[in-house]
Amino acid sequence: MLGHLKRWRAERFAARHPFPEAAWAEARSRLPLLAALPEAQAASLGQRAWQFLHAKRLSLHPTLAESTPFDLPAQLALAAQACLLTLGWSDEEHREAFANVHEVLILPDAFQRQVEEMDEFGVMHEYVDERAGETSHQGPVVVAFPDLMESGDFSGFNVLIHEFAHKLDMGNSLDVDGFPPLPADIDPREWHRVFMGVWENLQAHLERGDPTPIDDYAATHPGECFAVCCEAFFTAPDLLHDAYPALYALLGRYFGQDPLARLPALAEERPAPQHHERH
């Protein structure tokens, strides 16, 4: 009975909202990250992105709404980058993972937040933090338009994947801690051991004054480490695999995907990871 109900709902949605094949083809042509997908995966992702657009609210800041064309291919491209994280999961797992996503809000530029932070000595520090994105447990996913436009290739940076990784992280807590809900075949002790190894390696690089293999923002907080590693997994899988093969394998099991297998040949050497303020 449950299977019949699911099929009926899917057929009803398809009848009411015919899939925009041309818009999806245009979305894929605009972003290397989507163009590199095998056809079967691209077809599944397109359908999921289309349903995502109807289930979540996509909001443009009034300034952008007046000046920036944000057509259907652009909307599908945005949704697809978010849904890429759960492409290897079932529809039920996808919906549950993003049940805490209600809105994606796009701002004209990077934005500032007043931050209070206590150091290891108990001293409170206040500073202004500039951000490319942010989110909270039930809050919107907020991204800056310029950083959104920089996302979608194989540079290792993707503000949408970063912020939606935080949403996955918060599936079992109110805040990010780098420990999302895990499938039954991944032992939490293994997750902790592998990520702790990456964390310690990043800290050692910074202490020596050496460049880090991935964006050094990963070394600021365990939750940011998870989000930055997710960015690298999907958008610089070769770099992540070479630097941290055990982590790449672990994330491959977690996401049920192997982005390295679909990485296109790179005509030029990839630039060194850049620091971006993402929360």
C-alpha positions as a Markdown table, in Angstrom:
| # | Residue | x | y | z |
|---|---|---|---|---|
| 1 | Met | 0.0 | 0.0 | 0.0 |
| 2 | Leu | 2.8 | 2.4 | 0.9 |
| 3 | Gly | 4.5 | 1.8 | -2.4 |
| 4 | His | 1.3 | 2.5 | -4.3 |
| 5 | Leu | 0.9 | 5.8 | -2.4 |
| 6 | Lys | 4.4 | 6.9 | -3.2 |
| 7 | Arg | 3.9 | 6.1 | -6.9 |
| 8 | Trp | 0.6 | 8.0 | -6.9 |
| 9 | Arg | 2.2 | 11.0 | -5.3 |
| 10 | Ala | 5.1 | 11.0 | -7.8 |
| 11 | Glu | 2.7 | 10.7 | -10.7 |
| 12 | Arg | 0.5 | 13.5 | -9.4 |
| 13 | Phe | 3.5 | 15.8 | -9.0 |
| 14 | Ala | 4.8 | 15.0 | -12.5 |
| 15 | Ala | 1.3 | 15.7 | -13.9 |
| 16 | Arg | 1.0 | 19.0 | -12.1 |
| 17 | His | 4.7 | 20.1 | -12.6 |
| 18 | Pro | 6.1 | 18.6 | -15.9 |
| 19 | Phe | 9.8 | 18.4 | -15.6 |
| 20 | Pro | 11.5 | 21.2 | -17.6 |
| 21 | Glu | 14.0 | 19.2 | -19.7 |
| 22 | Ala | 15.3 | 22.3 | -21.6 |
| 23 | Ala | 15.9 | 24.3 | -18.4 |
| 24 | Trp | 17.7 | 21.4 | -16.8 |
| 25 | Ala | 19.9 | 20.9 | -19.8 |
| 26 | Glu | 20.8 | 24.6 | -19.7 |
| 27 | Ala | 21.5 | 24.4 | -15.9 |
| 28 | Arg | 23.9 | 21.5 | -16.5 |
| 29 | Ser | 25.7 | 23.4 | -19.4 |
| 30 | Arg | 26.4 | 26.3 | -17.0 |
| 31 | Leu | 28.1 | 24.4 | -14.2 |
| 32 | Pro | 31.0 | 22.0 | -14.7 |
| 33 | Leu | 29.9 | 20.2 | -11.5 |
| 34 | Leu | 26.6 | 19.2 | -13.1 |
| 35 | Ala | 27.9 | 18.7 | -16.6 |
| 36 | Ala | 30.3 | 16.0 | -15.3 |
| 37 | Leu | 27.6 | 13.8 | -14.0 |
| 38 | Pro | 26.8 | 10.6 | -15.9 |
| 39 | Glu | 23.4 | 10.7 | -17.6 |
| 40 | Ala | 21.6 | 8.4 | -15.1 |
| 41 | Gln | 22.9 | 10.4 | -12.1 |
| 42 | Ala | 22.0 | 13.7 | -13.8 |
| 43 | Ala | 18.5 | 12.5 | -14.5 |
| 44 | Ser | 18.0 | 11.5 | -10.9 |
| 45 | Leu | 19.5 | 14.8 | -9.7 |
| 46 | Gly | 17.4 | 16.9 | -12.0 |
| 47 | Gln | 14.2 | 15.3 | -10.7 |
| 48 | Arg | 15.2 | 15.8 | -7.1 |
| 49 | Ala | 16.2 | 19.4 | -7.7 |
| 50 | Trp | 12.9 | 20.1 | -9.4 |
| 51 | Gln | 11.0 | 18.7 | -6.4 |
| 52 | Phe | 13.3 | 20.6 | -4.1 |
| 53 | Leu | 12.3 | 23.9 | -5.8 |
| 54 | His | 8.6 | 23.1 | -5.1 |
| 55 | Ala | 9.2 | 22.0 | -1.5 |
| 56 | Lys | 11.5 | 24.9 | -0.3 |
| 57 | Arg | 11.3 | 28.6 | -0.6 |
| 58 | Leu | 14.0 | 30.4 | -2.7 |
| 59 | Ser | 14.2 | 34.1 | -1.9 |
| 60 | Leu | 16.2 | 36.9 | -3.5 |
| 61 | His | 17.1 | 40.1 | -1.6 |
| 62 | Pro | 15.0 | 42.9 | -3.1 |
| 63 | Thr | 18.1 | 44.5 | -4.5 |
| 64 | Leu | 18.9 | 41.3 | -6.4 |
| 65 | Ala | 15.3 | 40.7 | -7.4 |
| 66 | Glu | 15.3 | 44.1 | -9.2 |
| 67 | Ser | 18.7 | 43.8 | -10.9 |
| 68 | Thr | 19.6 | 40.2 | -11.4 |
| 69 | Pro | 17.9 | 37.8 | -13.7 |
| 70 | Phe | 17.5 | 34.5 | -11.9 |
| 71 | Asp | 15.8 | 32.2 | -14.4 |
| 72 | Leu | 14.7 | 28.6 | -14.1 |
| 73 | Pro | 18.0 | 27.1 | -15.1 |
| 74 | Ala | 19.7 | 29.2 | -12.4 |
| 75 | Gln | 17.2 | 28.0 | -9.8 |
| 76 | Leu | 17.6 | 24.4 | -10.9 |
| 77 | Ala | 21.4 | 24.8 | -10.7 |
| 78 | Leu | 21.2 | 26.1 | -7.2 |
| 79 | Ala | 18.8 | 23.3 | -6.1 |
| 80 | Ala | 21.0 | 20.7 | -7.8 |
| 81 | Gln | 24.1 | 21.7 | -6.0 |
| 82 | Ala | 22.3 | 21.3 | -2.7 |
| 83 | Cys | 20.7 | 18.0 | -3.7 |
| 84 | Leu | 24.1 | 16.7 | -4.9 |
| 85 | Leu | 25.0 | 15.9 | -1.3 |
| 86 | Thr | 22.1 | 13.4 | -1.0 |
| 87 | Leu | 22.2 | 12.0 | -4.6 |
| 88 | Gly | 23.4 | 8.6 | -3.3 |
| 89 | Trp | 20.6 | 8.4 | -0.7 |
| 90 | Ser | 17.0 | 7.3 | -1.1 |
| 91 | Asp | 14.2 | 9.8 | -1.5 |
| 92 | Glu | 13.1 | 9.2 | 2.1 |
| 93 | Glu | 16.6 | 9.7 | 3.4 |
| 94 | His | 17.0 | 12.9 | 1.3 |
| 95 | Arg | 13.7 | 14.4 | 2.6 |
| 96 | Glu | 14.6 | 13.5 | 6.2 |
| 97 | Ala | 18.1 | 15.0 | 5.8 |
| 98 | Phe | 16.8 | 18.3 | 4.6 |
| 99 | Ala | 13.7 | 18.5 | 6.8 |
| 100 | Asn | 15.3 | 21.4 | 8.6 |
| 101 | Val | 15.7 | 23.3 | 5.3 |
| 102 | His | 12.8 | 25.7 | 4.6 |
| 103 | Glu | 14.3 | 28.6 | 2.7 |
| 104 | Val | 17.4 | 29.6 | 0.7 |
| 105 | Leu | 18.0 | 33.3 | 0.9 |
| 106 | Ile | 20.4 | 35.0 | -1.5 |
| 107 | Leu | 22.0 | 38.3 | -0.4 |
| 108 | Pro | 23.7 | 40.8 | -2.8 |
| 109 | Asp | 27.1 | 40.5 | -1.2 |
| 110 | Ala | 29.0 | 39.1 | 1.7 |
| 111 | Phe | 27.5 | 40.2 | 5.0 |
| 112 | Gln | 28.8 | 41.0 | 8.5 |
| 113 | Arg | 27.9 | 39.6 | 11.9 |
| 114 | Gln | 29.0 | 40.8 | 15.4 |
| 115 | Val | 30.6 | 37.8 | 17.1 |
| 116 | Glu | 31.5 | 37.1 | 20.7 |
| 117 | Glu | 33.9 | 34.2 | 21.3 |
| 118 | Met | 35.7 | 33.0 | 24.4 |
| 119 | Asp | 39.3 | 31.9 | 24.2 |
| 120 | Glu | 40.9 | 29.0 | 26.1 |
| 121 | Phe | 41.8 | 31.4 | 28.9 |
| 122 | Gly | 38.2 | 32.4 | 29.5 |
| 123 | Val | 38.6 | 35.8 | 27.9 |
| 124 | Met | 35.7 | 37.0 | 25.7 |
| 125 | His | 36.6 | 38.6 | 22.4 |
| 126 | Glu | 34.2 | 40.6 | 20.2 |
| 127 | Tyr | 34.8 | 41.2 | 16.5 |
| 128 | Val | 33.0 | 41.7 | 13.2 |
| 129 | Asp | 33.0 | 38.7 | 11.0 |
| 130 | Glu | 32.4 | 38.8 | 7.2 |
| 131 | Arg | 30.6 | 35.8 | 5.8 |
| 132 | Ala | 29.8 | 34.3 | 2.5 |
| 133 | Gly | 27.0 | 32.1 | 4.0 |
| 134 | Glu | 25.4 | 31.0 | 7.2 |
| 135 | Thr | 22.6 | 28.8 | 8.5 |
| 136 | Ser | 21.2 | 27.5 | 11.8 |
| 137 | His | 19.2 | 24.5 | 12.9 |
| 138 | Gln | 15.8 | 25.7 | 11.6 |
| 139 | Gly | 16.9 | 28.9 | 10.0 |
| 140 | Pro | 17.3 | 29.7 | 6.3 |
| 141 | Val | 20.4 | 28.9 | 4.3 |
| 142 | Val | 21.8 | 32.3 | 3.6 |
| 143 | Val | 24.4 | 32.8 | 0.8 |
| 144 | Ala | 26.0 | 35.8 | -0.8 |
| 145 | Phe | 25.4 | 36.1 | -4.5 |
| 146 | Pro | 29.1 | 36.7 | -5.6 |
| 147 | Asp | 30.1 | 33.5 | -3.8 |
| 148 | Leu | 27.1 | 31.6 | -5.3 |
| 149 | Met | 28.4 | 32.7 | -8.7 |
| 150 | Glu | 31.8 | 31.3 | -7.8 |
| 151 | Ser | 30.3 | 27.9 | -6.9 |
| 152 | Gly | 29.6 | 25.1 | -9.4 |
| 153 | Asp | 33.1 | 24.1 | -10.7 |
| 154 | Phe | 35.9 | 22.0 | -9.5 |
| 155 | Ser | 37.9 | 24.7 | -7.6 |
| 156 | Gly | 37.3 | 23.2 | -4.2 |
| 157 | Phe | 34.9 | 26.0 | -3.2 |
| 158 | Asn | 31.1 | 25.8 | -3.1 |
| 159 | Val | 29.1 | 27.9 | -0.7 |
| 160 | Leu | 25.9 | 25.9 | -1.2 |
| 161 | Ile | 27.6 | 22.5 | -0.5 |
| 162 | His | 29.2 | 24.1 | 2.6 |
| 163 | Glu | 26.0 | 25.4 | 4.1 |
| 164 | Phe | 23.9 | 22.4 | 3.3 |
| 165 | Ala | 26.6 | 20.2 | 4.8 |
| 166 | His | 25.9 | 22.2 | 8.0 |
| 167 | Lys | 22.3 | 21.3 | 7.7 |
| 168 | Leu | 23.2 | 17.6 | 7.5 |
| 169 | Asp | 25.5 | 18.1 | 10.5 |
| 170 | Met | 22.6 | 19.6 | 12.5 |
| 171 | Gly | 20.4 | 16.6 | 11.8 |
| 172 | Asn | 21.0 | 15.3 | 15.3 |
| 173 | Ser | 21.8 | 18.5 | 17.2 |
| 174 | Leu | 21.0 | 22.2 | 17.4 |
| 175 | Asp | 24.5 | 23.2 | 16.3 |
| 176 | Val | 27.3 | 22.1 | 14.1 |
| 177 | Asp | 29.9 | 19.7 | 15.6 |
| 178 | Gly | 31.2 | 17.7 | 12.7 |
| 179 | Phe | 29.2 | 14.6 | 13.7 |
| 180 | Pro | 26.1 | 14.2 | 11.6 |
| 181 | Pro | 23.6 | 11.3 | 11.9 |
| 182 | Leu | 25.5 | 8.3 | 10.5 |
| 183 | Pro | 24.3 | 5.3 | 8.6 |
| 184 | Ala | 24.4 | 1.9 | 10.4 |
| 185 | Asp | 27.5 | 0.7 | 8.5 |
| 186 | Ile | 29.7 | 3.6 | 9.8 |
| 187 | Asp | 30.9 | 3.2 | 13.4 |
| 188 | Pro | 30.9 | 6.6 | 15.2 |
| 189 | Arg | 34.3 | 5.7 | 16.6 |
| 190 | Glu | 35.7 | 5.3 | 13.1 |
| 191 | Trp | 34.2 | 8.7 | 12.1 |
| 192 | His | 35.8 | 10.3 | 15.1 |
| 193 | Arg | 39.2 | 8.7 | 14.5 |
| 194 | Val | 39.4 | 9.6 | 10.8 |
| 195 | Phe | 38.2 | 13.2 | 11.3 |
| 196 | Met | 40.5 | 13.7 | 14.3 |
| 197 | Gly | 43.4 | 12.6 | 12.2 |
| 198 | Val | 42.6 | 15.2 | 9.6 |
| 199 | Trp | 42.0 | 17.8 | 12.3 |
| 200 | Glu | 45.4 | 17.1 | 13.9 |
| 201 | Asn | 47.1 | 17.2 | 10.5 |
| 202 | Leu | 45.6 | 20.6 | 9.6 |
| 203 | Gln | 46.7 | 22.0 | 13.0 |
| 204 | Ala | 50.2 | 20.7 | 12.5 |
| 205 | His | 50.4 | 22.4 | 9.1 |
| 206 | Leu | 49.4 | 25.7 | 10.6 |
| 207 | Glu | 51.8 | 25.4 | 13.5 |
| 208 | Arg | 54.6 | 24.9 | 11.1 |
| 209 | Gly | 53.4 | 27.7 | 8.9 |
| 210 | Asp | 52.9 | 25.4 | 5.9 |
| 211 | Pro | 50.0 | 25.6 | 3.5 |
| 212 | Thr | 47.2 | 23.2 | 4.3 |
| 213 | Pro | 46.1 | 20.6 | 1.7 |
| 214 | Ile | 42.5 | 21.9 | 1.9 |
| 215 | Asp | 41.1 | 25.3 | 2.8 |
| 216 | Asp | 42.5 | 26.2 | 6.2 |
| 217 | Tyr | 39.1 | 27.3 | 7.3 |
| 218 | Ala | 38.6 | 23.6 | 8.1 |
| 219 | Ala | 41.0 | 24.1 | 11.0 |
| 220 | Thr | 38.9 | 26.6 | 12.8 |
| 221 | His | 36.1 | 24.3 | 14.2 |
| 222 | Pro | 35.2 | 20.6 | 13.9 |
| 223 | Gly | 31.9 | 21.6 | 12.3 |
| 224 | Glu | 33.7 | 23.7 | 9.7 |
| 225 | Cys | 36.1 | 20.9 | 9.1 |
| 226 | Phe | 33.2 | 18.6 | 8.1 |
| 227 | Ala | 31.7 | 21.3 | 5.8 |
| 228 | Val | 35.0 | 22.2 | 4.1 |
| 229 | Cys | 35.8 | 18.5 | 3.6 |
| 230 | Cys | 32.4 | 18.0 | 2.0 |
| 231 | Glu | 33.2 | 20.9 | -0.4 |
| 232 | Ala | 36.5 | 19.2 | -1.3 |
| 233 | Phe | 34.9 | 15.8 | -1.6 |
| 234 | Phe | 32.5 | 17.0 | -4.3 |
| 235 | Thr | 34.5 | 19.8 | -6.0 |
| 236 | Ala | 38.1 | 18.8 | -5.5 |
| 237 | Pro | 38.0 | 15.0 | -4.9 |
| 238 | Asp | 41.4 | 14.4 | -6.3 |
| 239 | Leu | 43.0 | 16.8 | -3.8 |
| 240 | Leu | 41.0 | 15.3 | -0.9 |
| 241 | His | 41.8 | 11.8 | -2.0 |
| 242 | Asp | 45.5 | 12.5 | -2.3 |
| 243 | Ala | 45.8 | 14.4 | 1.0 |
| 244 | Tyr | 43.4 | 12.3 | 3.1 |
| 245 | Pro | 42.6 | 9.0 | 1.4 |
| 246 | Ala | 41.0 | 7.5 | 4.6 |
| 247 | Leu | 38.6 | 10.5 | 4.8 |
| 248 | Tyr | 37.8 | 10.4 | 1.1 |
| 249 | Ala | 36.8 | 6.7 | 1.5 |
| 250 | Leu | 34.8 | 7.4 | 4.7 |
| 251 | Leu | 32.9 | 10.2 | 3.0 |
| 252 | Gly | 32.3 | 8.0 | 0.0 |
| 253 | Arg | 30.6 | 5.5 | 2.2 |
| 254 | Tyr | 28.6 | 8.3 | 4.0 |
| 255 | Phe | 27.4 | 9.9 | 0.8 |
| 256 | Gly | 27.2 | 6.7 | -1.3 |
| 257 | Gln | 29.1 | 8.5 | -4.1 |
| 258 | Asp | 32.5 | 8.5 | -5.7 |
| 259 | Pro | 33.1 | 12.0 | -7.2 |
| 260 | Leu | 36.6 | 11.1 | -8.2 |
| 261 | Ala | 35.2 | 8.8 | -10.8 |
| 262 | Arg | 33.4 | 11.6 | -12.5 |
| 263 | Leu | 36.1 | 14.3 | -12.2 |
| 264 | Pro | 36.8 | 15.7 | -15.7 |
| 265 | Ala | 40.4 | 16.0 | -16.9 |
| 266 | Leu | 41.7 | 19.3 | -15.7 |
| 267 | Ala | 43.4 | 21.3 | -18.4 |
| 268 | Glu | 45.4 | 23.4 | -15.9 |
| 269 | Glu | 46.8 | 22.8 | -12.5 |
| 270 | Arg | 44.3 | 23.6 | -9.8 |
| 271 | Pro | 45.1 | 26.8 | -7.8 |
| 272 | Ala | 45.9 | 26.5 | -4.2 |
| 273 | Pro | 42.9 | 26.4 | -1.8 |
| 274 | Gln | 41.7 | 29.9 | -0.9 |
| 275 | His | 40.3 | 31.1 | 2.4 |
| 276 | His | 36.6 | 31.9 | 2.4 |
| 277 | Glu | 34.5 | 32.9 | 5.4 |
| 278 | Arg | 31.7 | 30.4 | 5.5 |
| 279 | His | 29.6 | 29.4 | 8.5 |
